[in-house]
Amino acid sequence: QKEQVTPRRLAGEQYIMHLDTEGTYQCSLTGLIFEVTKAVKITYSLLSWSKYANLVEKPWIVGGPLFDVRCDSASALTSIQFPHSLCLGG
């Protein structure tokens, strides 16, 4: 079961969450889900694909948001579930 958390917005598309205890938390703004084993501070931001799109080689294509996620205790962050999209246009 996930606890909905609204992060604090720092600047632009940059966010910070202070998670107080072990558990599974979902960001109410981005849909990211973080599973942690203890209290942590997580900062994350949406990046522009324009800087990284040339790294995507065919047959792959850019298909979703790009996130930069940082945690003050990397060992405490056991998983991140990213939102996904589905193209129904063929």
N, CA, C and O of each residue as an XYZ file, in Angstrom:
360
protein
N       0.843     -1.183      0.000
C       0.000      0.000      0.000
C       0.888      1.246      0.000
O       1.868      1.326      0.739
N       0.524      2.218     -0.845
C       1.323      3.429     -1.013
C       0.692      4.590     -0.257
O      -0.530      4.728     -0.201
N       1.545      5.411      0.318
C       1.089      6.643      0.946
C       1.311      7.783     -0.038
O       2.425      7.963     -0.532
N       0.261      8.560     -0.332
C       0.380      9.716     -1.218
C       1.098     10.837     -0.484
O       0.753     11.171      0.649
N       2.107     11.420     -1.144
C       2.871     12.513     -0.560
C       2.953     13.639     -1.581
O       3.213     13.397     -2.759
N       2.733     14.862     -1.130
C       2.909     16.017     -1.998
C       4.262     16.636     -1.678
O       4.483     17.092     -0.556
N       5.161     16.657     -2.642
C       6.506     17.183     -2.388
C       6.503     18.706     -2.321
O       5.540     19.363     -2.718
N       7.587     19.239     -1.818
C       7.783     20.685     -1.859
C       8.504     21.012     -3.158
O       9.497     20.369     -3.498
N       8.015     21.997     -3.875
C       8.656     22.399     -5.130
C       9.774     23.378     -4.805
O       9.566     24.372     -4.109
N      10.966     23.082     -5.319
C      12.111     23.953     -5.064
C      12.200     25.052     -6.114
O      12.098     26.233     -5.781
N      12.389     24.683     -7.367
C      12.482     25.636     -8.466
C      12.138     24.909     -9.747
O      12.580     23.780     -9.958
N      11.362     25.534    -10.594
C      10.992     24.907    -11.858
C      10.347     23.566    -11.643
O       9.321     23.468    -10.971
N      10.935     22.527    -12.205
C      10.417     21.166    -12.076
C      11.265     20.343    -11.107
O      11.458     19.145    -11.310
N      11.771     20.985    -10.055
C      12.586     20.298     -9.057
C      11.789     20.175     -7.759
O      11.166     21.134     -7.304
N      11.820     18.964     -7.168
C      11.011     18.662     -5.990
C      11.866     18.044     -4.890
O      12.945     17.508     -5.143
N      11.354     18.132     -3.657
C      12.017     17.483     -2.526
C      10.957     16.838     -1.641
O       9.884     17.396     -1.410
N      11.290     15.653     -1.154
C      10.418     14.918     -0.230
C      11.238     14.492      0.970
O      12.347     13.979      0.819
N      10.701     14.703      2.159
C      11.291     14.168      3.387
C      10.370     13.032      3.827
O       9.244     13.274      4.262
N      10.842     11.812      3.716
C      10.051     10.644      4.097
C      10.511     10.209      5.484
O      11.692      9.938      5.700
N       9.567     10.146      6.420
C       9.893      9.997      7.836
C      10.186      8.578      8.303
O      10.820      8.388      9.341
N       9.735      7.586      7.555
C       9.905      6.214      8.026
C       9.886      5.243      6.847
O       9.593      5.634      5.717
N      10.192      4.003      7.113
C      10.146      2.943      6.102
C       8.753      2.877      5.485
O       7.748      3.049      6.174
N       8.708      2.626      4.180
C       7.414      2.472      3.533
C       7.481      2.703      2.042
O       8.557      2.831      1.457
N       6.298      2.752      1.436
C       6.154      2.994      0.001
C       5.344      4.264     -0.170
O       4.243      4.387      0.366
N       5.898      5.213     -0.925
C       5.322      6.545     -1.055
C       5.150      6.898     -2.529
O       6.013      6.588     -3.350
N       4.033      7.550     -2.864
C       3.795      7.978     -4.243
C       3.676      9.491     -4.286
O       2.919     10.090     -3.522
N       4.433     10.102     -5.189
C       4.369     11.548     -5.389
C       3.047     11.902     -6.048
O       2.700     11.344     -7.088
N       2.316     12.818     -5.454
C       1.010     13.208     -5.982
C       1.129     14.042     -7.258
O       0.145     14.194     -7.981
N       2.314     14.585     -7.548
C       2.488     15.426     -8.738
C       3.056     14.682     -9.941
O       2.638     14.926    -11.073
N       4.001     13.780     -9.709
C       4.691     13.107    -10.825
C       4.291     11.647    -11.001
O       4.506     11.075    -12.069
N       3.711     11.036     -9.967
C       3.373      9.619    -10.031
C       4.514      8.692     -9.665
O       4.328      7.476     -9.610
N       5.711      9.251     -9.411
C       6.837      8.416     -9.001
C       6.514      7.717     -7.687
O       5.883      8.299     -6.805
N       6.953      6.460     -7.561
C       6.739      5.691     -6.340
C       8.113      5.314     -5.783
O       8.941      4.734     -6.485
N       8.339      5.651     -4.519
C       9.606      5.384     -3.849
C       9.375      4.385     -2.725
O       8.463      4.552     -1.916
N      10.206      3.344     -2.678
C      10.176      2.390     -1.578
C      11.460      2.587     -0.776
O      12.562      2.483     -1.315
N      11.306      2.873      0.525
C      12.466      3.167      1.363
C      12.455      2.310      2.623
O      11.402      1.870      3.085
N      13.653      2.082      3.171
C      13.778      1.251      4.371
C      13.954      2.063      5.647
O      13.929      1.509      6.747
N      14.134      3.380      5.504
C      14.255      4.258      6.668
C      13.976      5.690      6.227
O      13.726      5.943      5.049
N      14.019      6.613      7.159
C      13.788      8.020      6.849
C      14.854      8.525      5.874
O      16.043      8.265      6.058
N      14.424      9.247      4.838
C      15.349      9.776      3.827
C      14.844     11.102      3.294
O      13.686     11.478      3.473
N      15.762     11.798      2.630
C      15.416     12.997      1.869
C      15.685     12.679      0.410
O      16.798     12.297      0.048
N      14.669     12.833     -0.430
C      14.806     12.557     -1.863
C      14.550     13.852     -2.620
O      13.542     14.523     -2.398
N      15.465     14.196     -3.511
C      15.256     15.323     -4.412
C      15.209     14.771     -5.830
O      15.959     13.859     -6.177
N      14.331     15.324     -6.634
C      14.209     14.856     -8.008
C      13.691     15.967     -8.887
O      13.043     16.907     -8.427
N      13.996     15.835    -10.168
C      13.572     16.860    -11.118
C      13.289     16.237    -12.469
O      13.805     15.173    -12.809
N      12.467     16.918    -13.220
C      12.193     16.553    -14.610
C      13.248     17.208    -15.469
O      13.510     18.403    -15.337
N      13.861     16.428    -16.356
C      14.875     16.953    -17.256
C      14.319     17.034    -18.668
O      13.319     16.395    -18.997
N      14.974     17.821    -19.486
C      14.580     17.950    -20.887
C      15.284     16.890    -21.724
O      16.488     16.675    -21.582
N      14.534     16.234    -22.591
C      15.137     15.245    -23.478
C      16.040     15.898    -24.522
O      16.871     15.214    -25.119
N      15.901     17.199    -24.756
C      16.695     17.840    -25.809
C      18.197     17.659    -25.579
O      18.966     17.588    -26.538
N      18.611     17.584    -24.330
C      20.030     17.412    -24.021
C      20.486     15.967    -24.208
O      21.670     15.726    -24.443
N      19.570     14.997    -24.107
C      19.934     13.588    -24.093
C      19.387     12.769    -25.274
O      19.749     11.603    -25.429
N      18.540     13.353    -26.090
C      17.875     12.603    -27.156
C      18.857     11.966    -28.137
O      18.572     10.903    -28.689
N      19.998     12.595    -28.361
C      20.966     12.024    -29.315
C      21.606     10.738    -28.778
O      22.270     10.029    -29.535
N      21.425     10.424    -27.503
C      21.948      9.180    -26.932
C      21.017      7.993    -27.187
O      21.405      6.840    -26.997
N      19.797      8.281    -27.616
C      18.812      7.233    -27.876
C      18.996      6.754    -29.314
O      18.785      7.512    -30.261
N      19.388      5.497    -29.466
C      19.659      4.944    -30.789
C      18.476      4.143    -31.304
O      17.760      3.510    -30.528
N      18.271      4.172    -32.622
C      17.197      3.408    -33.236
C      17.411      1.933    -32.998
O      18.557      1.485    -33.022
N      16.390      1.166    -32.774
C      14.976      1.444    -32.985
C      14.296      2.111    -31.791
O      13.080      2.300    -31.812
N      15.045      2.470    -30.758
C      14.460      3.128    -29.593
C      14.086      4.557    -29.925
O      14.715      5.195    -30.770
N      13.052      5.060    -29.252
C      12.638      6.451    -29.407
C      12.357      7.027    -28.028
O      12.091      6.293    -27.076
N      12.418      8.344    -27.933
C      12.075      9.030    -26.689
C      10.589      8.813    -26.453
O       9.771      9.056    -27.340
N      10.239      8.351    -25.242
C       8.835      8.005    -25.048
C       8.240      8.378    -23.715
O       7.134      7.928    -23.415
N       8.882      9.149    -22.914
C       8.314      9.475    -21.620
C       9.151     10.491    -20.891
O      10.145     10.981    -21.427
N       8.766     10.815    -19.681
C       9.523     11.809    -18.917
C      10.894     11.281    -18.509
O      11.098     10.074    -18.377
N      11.814     12.194    -18.314
C      13.176     11.876    -17.896
C      13.390     12.499    -16.521
O      13.214     13.707    -16.356
N      13.766     11.693    -15.536
C      13.919     12.164    -14.162
C      15.361     12.050    -13.687
O      16.073     11.115    -14.053
N      15.779     12.997    -12.881
C      17.036     12.934    -12.146
C      16.655     12.771    -10.679
O      16.059     13.675    -10.093
N      16.991     11.629    -10.076
C      16.595     11.319     -8.698
C      17.852     11.198     -7.840
O      18.805     10.512     -8.209
N      17.839     11.874     -6.687
C      18.956     11.810     -5.745
C      18.415     11.546     -4.349
O      17.357     12.051     -3.973
N      19.154     10.750     -3.588
C      18.724     10.360     -2.246
C      19.892     10.542     -1.292
O      21.023     10.195     -1.631
N      19.635     11.085     -0.096
C      20.725     11.299      0.859
C      21.237      9.999      1.476
O      22.285      9.993      2.123
N      20.509      8.898      1.282
C      20.957      7.587      1.751
C      20.586      6.561      0.683
O      19.516      5.956      0.735
N      21.474      6.375     -0.275
C      21.181      5.512     -1.426
C      20.808      4.091     -1.019
O      19.983      3.462     -1.681
N      21.391      3.580      0.044
C      21.079      2.210      0.460
C      19.665      2.086      1.015
O      19.111      0.988      1.048
N      19.076      3.192      1.448
C      17.718      3.160      2.002
C      16.649      3.175      0.906
O      15.507      2.788      1.152
N      17.010      3.618     -0.295
C      16.062      3.679     -1.417
C      16.139      2.351     -2.161
O      17.065      2.125     -2.939
N      15.160      1.466     -1.920
C      15.237      0.118     -2.481
C      14.609      0.001     -3.860
O      14.966     -0.897     -4.623
N      13.677      0.897     -4.197
C      13.120      0.862     -5.552
C      12.448      2.178     -5.898
O      11.976      2.913     -5.031
N      12.421      2.449     -7.199
C      11.678      3.581     -7.751
C      10.819      3.018     -8.866
O      11.316      2.312     -9.744
N       9.538      3.327     -8.835
C       8.643      2.943     -9.929
C       8.310      4.212    -10.690
O       7.782      5.171    -10.126
N       8.622      4.206    -11.961
C       8.403      5.372    -12.808
C       7.052      5.282    -13.503
O       6.612      4.192    -13.870
N       6.395      6.420    -13.685
C       5.142      6.381    -14.447
C       5.453      5.975    -15.876
O       6.559      6.202    -16.366
N       4.495      5.387    -16.531
C       4.721      4.975    -17.910
C       3.563      5.451    -18.765
O       2.505      5.835    -18.268
N       3.795      5.413    -20.049
C       2.754      5.809    -20.985
C       2.578      4.705    -22.010
O       3.477      3.893    -22.228
N       1.433      4.685    -22.624
C       1.111      3.675    -23.624
C       0.546      4.374    -24.847
O      -0.437      5.109    -24.758
N       1.170      4.142    -25.977
C       0.703      4.748    -27.222
C      -0.375      3.864    -27.830
O      -0.122      2.707    -28.165
N      -1.560      4.403    -27.968
C      -2.660      3.651    -28.553
C      -2.877      4.015    -30.018
O      -3.841      3.568    -30.639
N      -1.976      4.829    -30.564
C      -2.117      5.290    -31.930
C      -1.472      4.383    -32.962
O      -1.098      4.862    -34.033
N      -1.328      3.100    -32.688
C      -0.762      2.182    -33.686
C       0.669      1.929    -33.441
O       1.300      1.180    -34.186
